[in-house]
Amino acid sequence: MPSSSSDHSSAINRFEISKTVRWVDTDASGMVHTSALIRMMEETEYAFLRSRELSVVLTDGRGLMGFPRLSAEIEVQNFVGFDTEVTVELFLMLVDGKSIRYEFRISTEHEPVATGAFRVAVCRFPAGELPYAILTPEYVIELLTKPGVRTLV
C-alpha cells in the first residue's frame, strides 16, 4: 500500500485533477465516504486515459478490450467534508506488459486525505464468451508512457 510519504520519483507518468466533495459523497457524519474517494481515483484514471487518447473500453481489429481491475487499495489519512476542494494525483508506476499499476494521492491544499493504488490488466471481451487477459498492446504502452504531465481543473 502506498503511504502518504511514498516516493513517486520513479513514476513513469503523472496526472492530476481537482475535485470538489459533493453532498452525495459524504456519509451521515458529513465527512467524505471512502467509496467516494475510490470513485475520485477512478475518475482520475479515466481522465488520464482520455488525455492519452485511450479509454477504459477500446476497439481494434480484433474486437473489444479494456482494463478490468485486479486490485484496489485505499488508506485514509484525514477526512474532509462537503464542498472541500481536493487534488487527486495519479502516478503511473508500472507497465510490465501483463498489468498496469497506478498509485494515487488525494490531498487538500493543507493536508493529505488518502493514498491508494489500482492494478489493472488488459483483457479482450469477445461476444458471448468470457473475457481473457492479453499482453498490453504496444500502442497502449506507448500512449501511456509518452512524456507529459497534464493537469485538469
C-alpha positions, 0 to 999 in steps of 0.5 A: 500500500502506498503511504502518504510519504511514498516516493513517486520519483520513479513514476513513469507518468503523472496526472492530476485533477481537482475535485470538489466533495459533493453532498452525495459523497459524504456519509451521515457524519458529513465527512467524505465516504471512502467509496467516494474517494475510490470513485475520485481515483477512478475518475482520475484514471479515466481522465488520464486515459482520455488525455492519452487518447485511450479509454477504459473500453477500446476497439481494434481489429480484433474486437473489444478490450479494456482494463478490468481491475485486479486490485484496489487499495485505499488508506485514509489519512484525514477526512474532509467534508462537503464542498472541500476542494481536493487534488487527486494525483495519479502516478503511473508506476508500472507497465510490465506488459501483463498489468498496469499499476497506478498509485494515487494521492488525494490531498487538500491544499493543507493536508493529505486525505488518502493514498491508494493504488489500482492494478489493472490488466488488459483483457479482450471481451469477445461476444458471448464468451468470457473475457481473457487477459492479453499482453498490453498492446504496444500502442497502449504502452506507448500512449501511456508512457509518452512524456507529459504531465497534464493537469485538469481543473 
